[in-house]
Amino acid sequence: MKVLLILPILIPLFTAVLALAVRRRAWQRGVSLAGAVALFATSLGLLASVWRHGILAMQSGNWPAPFGITLVADVFGALMVVLAGLMGLAVIVYSLATVDEARERYAYHPLYHVMLMGVCGAFLTGDLFNLYVWFEVLLISSFVLMALGGERAQLEGSIKYVTLNLLSSSLFLAAVGILYGVAGTLNMADLSVSLSQPANPGLVLTLAMLFLVAFGIKAAMFPLFAWLPASYHTPPVAVSAIFAGLLTKVGVYALIRVFTLIFTQDVAFTHGLILAVAGLTMITGVLGAAAQNEFRRILSFHIVSQIGYMLMGLGLFTKLALAGSVFYIAHHIVVKTNLFLVSGIAERLKGSFELKRLGGLYHEQPLLGLLFLIPALSLAGIPPLSGFWAKLLLVRSGLDVEGYVIVTVALAVSLLTLFSMTKIWAEAFWKPAPEGSLGAGLTPAGWRRTLGPVAALALVTVAIGSFAEPVLALAMRAAEQLLDPTEYVRAVFGVRG
């Protein structure tokens, strides 16, 4: 079973190498699609194994923990790998219809799979230095993917994207170095034990703040989010969609991991600060979205506001709240990727992402209108879609601890999110089409390859909402493991029972 831990890293690696080796475009596409299918299938096997057998861990090279390179998967990590596999497959199918030949010639498919390798590695690593390495793998590959094509807007967005992410990486590396000097280890399970009663609490608290800022930049939390809405609307839609679905969640994952496993010495301060930041992230993100009139920029600002909900559960730091964060992350990855994919189809049909130049989409393509409404209403938290259950868990957990301010903010931001989604619907889908609004269009094969992933992700959204209990069970199990790291530590050190 432990081989399942390494396969989500090896499959994208071999896919990238093979896609680079084959020269014919059709073969490269076939390799890329096959690799995405294999990654998704393997991720499902990993999650099933973790669910049945408990947390899986392995030491690369047979060096015992904490000296070896540890790979570990609990329910949270395995679920994130499944979501990475699902989004990787959906977006690569969409890419077959929307990414041009020039980008494919310049290694779009190999870069895409290297990025997936970095994402999966970050979700499965058991030590902080390797988390840094995986962050760099996905940062370099995502930077090239964003800049691929060389358009002016892309280059401007790429520079902002890479500059702030390099600042984040520098802070992360500095914090890792200081932490190693303090604890003598970077293995997360070992750190959980050795820092449970630190000799110098003030220094550990300072380190916690460094990690909060470093991961906060990658997660696009307040006030460190400016790079995201300045860059995510510039690359091709397929690239925007996979970025929107996965990349900020790696930062959120890292925050949840270190602030449940390592930095729990002063919860009242650290998690209280995270809760305050969560509220500010929600407010600033949704106000930014309300002020925009471009499809992808609205969606980009919404990513920021939704990050606030994910951090809200971490800030509240109860079992139900952490389950709410896990549920929210799963829901949001599916919904946000899908909304970006819909925006790309709208642009293909009308030739623009500007709302004033869009219109008439519902009357011309009612199925596309329905496929937009499902993720849009889910994002706003309309029952019985997936977003409703995720927000219900967070609001309920907030009320349980009498966090009335953050609950009020969460509910108000939901209303403003609905307003933004209504604006897109009214401008792009409902109003009559303005004259001369024609895009490149889609061939019948292009329709299948773009609408197929959109419809599949919409069905996943409906399924999560209609059959929420299994997802809730996964989220509650993940929250149990996050709140009590005993099983995690035992698995890493090879102790069972």
Rosetta blueprint (number, residue, H / E / L):
1 M L
2 K L
3 V H
4 L H
5 L H
6 I H
7 L H
8 P H
9 I H
10 L H
11 I H
12 P H
13 L H
14 F H
15 T H
16 A H
17 V H
18 L H
19 A H
20 L H
21 A H
22 V L
23 R L
24 R L
25 R H
26 A H
27 W H
28 Q H
29 R H
30 G H
31 V H
32 S H
33 L H
34 A H
35 G H
36 A H
37 V H
38 A H
39 L H
40 F H
41 A H
42 T H
43 S H
44 L H
45 G H
46 L H
47 L H
48 A H
49 S H
50 V H
51 W H
52 R H
53 H H
54 G L
55 I L
56 L E
57 A E
58 M E
59 Q E
60 S E
61 G L
62 N L
63 W L
64 P L
65 A L
66 P L
67 F L
68 G L
69 I E
70 T E
71 L E
72 V E
73 A E
74 D L
75 V H
76 F H
77 G H
78 A H
79 L H
80 M H
81 V H
82 V H
83 L H
84 A H
85 G H
86 L H
87 M H
88 G H
89 L H
90 A H
91 V H
92 I H
93 V H
94 Y H
95 S H
96 L H
97 A H
98 T H
99 V L
100 D L
101 E H
102 A H
103 R H
104 E H
105 R H
106 Y L
107 A L
108 Y H
109 H H
110 P H
111 L H
112 Y H
113 H H
114 V H
115 M H
116 L H
117 M H
118 G H
119 V H
120 C H
121 G H
122 A H
123 F H
124 L H
125 T E
126 G L
127 D E
128 L H
129 F H
130 N H
131 L H
132 Y H
133 V H
134 W H
135 F H
136 E H
137 V H
138 L H
139 L H
140 I H
141 S H
142 S H
143 F H
144 V H
145 L H
146 M H
147 A H
148 L L
149 G L
150 G L
151 E L
152 R H
153 A H
154 Q H
155 L H
156 E H
157 G H
158 S H
159 I H
160 K H
161 Y H
162 V H
163 T H
164 L H
165 N H
166 L H
167 L H
168 S H
169 S H
170 S H
171 L H
172 F H
173 L H
174 A H
175 A H
176 V H
177 G H
178 I H
179 L H
180 Y H
181 G H
182 V H
183 A H
184 G L
185 T L
186 L L
187 N E
188 M H
189 A H
190 D H
191 L H
192 S H
193 V H
194 S H
195 L L
196 S L
197 Q L
198 P L
199 A L
200 N L
201 P H
202 G H
203 L H
204 V H
205 L H
206 T H
207 L H
208 A H
209 M H
210 L H
211 F H
212 L H
213 V H
214 A H
215 F H
216 G H
217 I H
218 K H
219 A H
220 A L
221 M L
222 F L
223 P L
224 L L
225 F L
226 A L
227 W L
228 L L
229 P L
230 A L
231 S L
232 Y L
233 H L
234 T L
235 P L
236 P L
237 V H
238 A H
239 V H
240 S H
241 A H
242 I H
243 F H
244 A H
245 G H
246 L H
247 L H
248 T H
249 K H
250 V H
251 G H
252 V H
253 Y H
254 A H
255 L H
256 I H
257 R H
258 V H
259 F H
260 T H
261 L H
262 I L
263 F L
264 T L
265 Q L
266 D L
267 V H
268 A H
269 F H
270 T H
271 H H
272 G H
273 L H
274 I H
275 L H
276 A H
277 V H
278 A H
279 G H
280 L H
281 T H
282 M H
283 I H
284 T H
285 G H
286 V H
287 L H
288 G H
289 A H
290 A H
291 A L
292 Q L
293 N L
294 E E
295 F H
296 R H
297 R H
298 I H
299 L H
300 S H
301 F H
302 H H
303 I H
304 V H
305 S H
306 Q H
307 I H
308 G H
309 Y H
310 M H
311 L H
312 M H
313 G H
314 L H
315 G H
316 L H
317 F L
318 T L
319 K H
320 L H
321 A H
322 L H
323 A H
324 G H
325 S H
326 V H
327 F H
328 Y H
329 I H
330 A H
331 H H
332 H H
333 I H
334 V H
335 V H
336 K H
337 T H
338 N H
339 L H
340 F H
341 L H
342 V H
343 S H
344 G H
345 I H
346 A H
347 E H
348 R H
349 L H
350 K H
351 G L
352 S L
353 F L
354 E E
355 L H
356 K H
357 R H
358 L L
359 G L
360 G L
361 L H
362 Y H
363 H H
364 E H
365 Q L
366 P H
367 L H
368 L H
369 G H
370 L H
371 L H
372 F H
373 L H
374 I H
375 P H
376 A H
377 L H
378 S H
379 L H
380 A H
381 G L
382 I L
383 P L
384 P L
385 L L
386 S H
387 G H
388 F H
389 W H
390 A H
391 K H
392 L H
393 L H
394 L H
395 V H
396 R H
397 S H
398 G H
399 L H
400 D H
401 V L
402 E L
403 G L
404 Y H
405 V H
406 I H
407 V H
408 T H
409 V H
410 A H
411 L H
412 A H
413 V H
414 S H
415 L H
416 L H
417 T H
418 L H
419 F H
420 S H
421 M H
422 T H
423 K H
424 I H
425 W H
426 A H
427 E H
428 A H
429 F H
430 W H
431 K L
432 P L
433 A L
434 P L
435 E L
436 G L
437 S L
438 L L
439 G L
440 A L
441 G L
442 L L
443 T L
444 P H
445 A H
446 G H
447 W H
448 R H
449 R H
450 T H
451 L H
452 G H
453 P H
454 V H
455 A H
456 A H
457 L H
458 A H
459 L H
460 V H
461 T H
462 V H
463 A H
464 I H
465 G H
466 S H
467 F L
468 A H
469 E H
470 P H
471 V H
472 L H
473 A H
474 L H
475 A H
476 M H
477 R H
478 A H
479 A H
480 E H
481 Q H
482 L H
483 L H
484 D L
485 P L
486 T H
487 E H
488 Y H
489 V H
490 R H
491 A H
492 V H
493 F L
494 G L
495 V L
496 R L
497 G L
